[in-house]
Amino acid sequence: MRKNPHILEIDARAWFLKIQREVPGVVTLGDVPDEYIAEFKEWGFDALWLMGMWQGSAGSVKTARENAGVHEGIRKVVPDYSSEDIVGSPFAILDYAAGDMFGGNEALLQFKKRLNDHGLALILDFVGNHLTVDHPLTLVEPELFVRSENEPEDKDTFFQTENGDWLAHGKDPNTPAWPDTVQLNLFEPRARDLVVSQVLQIMDLCDGVRCDVTMVMLSRIFVGTWRGYLAEAAPEQELWTEIIRHAREKNPSFVFIAEVYWGLEWEMQQLGFDYTYDKVIYDRLLGATPSDVRGHLRAEWDYQMRSVRFVANHDEDSPIVVFGPERSKAAAAVVMTVPGAKLFTLEQLHGKKYRLPVQYVSSDWEIDDEFFDFYKKLLAIVDHPCFHDGQWELLEVRAEGGGNSEGVFAWSWTHFSTCKIVVINYSGESAKFVLPVGKLPDADTMVVREEFAQLDMNVDVAQVRDEGLRLEMGPEQIKVLSIDF
């Protein structure tokens, strides 16, 4: 993948069923027509994250169909849905093998090769914290799981197997248990070996993994979650360190992406993750001040380059609803033009205004042309080498004419003889300001092209050198200025 790669999250089950409806003769993932793959490369993506590829279980489906919260989440969007479309959580995994609906591992490998031939990497899920609730190991090796010797008081966190063992569901310390899962005892040596072997198994099928709820597997957090149920002492080494060390020995270029929160991003990077979720910039764009956003962007360069920026993923409501229509575009422009990996969802590109539970397979593929056109244009702009191999600099703008420029974000990317300057008015008011321009052509005048509007401006170089570039922008307006020198 390039530096600052673009990653697209796709609900694999819904997407594949759509293709099967549209194209006769598509039986396995290996049969997907080439044009479906090629368009993702044309949009400027470096990797596809196919969420939900792995083998699920009857128990996870049953649990999902009995879950009132799942039904409520679907009913808000699809009042006349069918329970048959509730297929279980993609994170309650029976086996790290491609699901039967996709045609198994052989079809997955065929699809991966074709992705790679188009210059796209394949990212799949890894969930080291838990397995599906009815996994066969719960009956034959219950010691691999967090368990209670006696009947526990907390019946929402524990369940009893057919053999009479009380095992814990997976959870983090701040939320109710996930009832379709069973919690691995990550301090038990054989359970740790199992987790490592699962990653090594996955590595044969993809180019990288997006690792679910990585922070709950840290030893101190695991102890805090399961204190009183652990006979073993915490191992000397973090499990993630073991996992990534073994993986690097097998394939040094395999990519690890961590879903991580609670201010633990830097720690997960130090344990070996290539990229970590950056929920901080999402939260600051949503509810903090522009100064707070700038402060976050002044973090260490290595941290920024290994951050995954986003305004949408399957755990968040639609950015159109959360941020508002125009603000969602401005927020997307921020995260797409700063250093680090960029994560999108297909629903986000299509302009969806809702989020369905991951246990449900949607058949709605309507596209909002306004948002789809916006994202395709923005993706085309940031596909330029400047945004991947260039030097990034945060710029300070100066208000002019008694105006307020506090809500204006500006930064530049310079690569050889081209400079791209991103300017975003992240406020609800118009702004007049002066923008510093560092590198200028050796000429009397220069052409500044605004990429969104596709308009050229002839600018006096000496004036810009002495005074800066004067700009006026409307509320939540986005400009990407291109200068060649």
Summary of the structure (lengths in Angstrom):
residues: 485
radius of gyration: 24.3
end to end distance: 28.3
largest distance: 84.0
contacts: 1572
relative contact order: 0.10
helix: 36%
strand: 23%
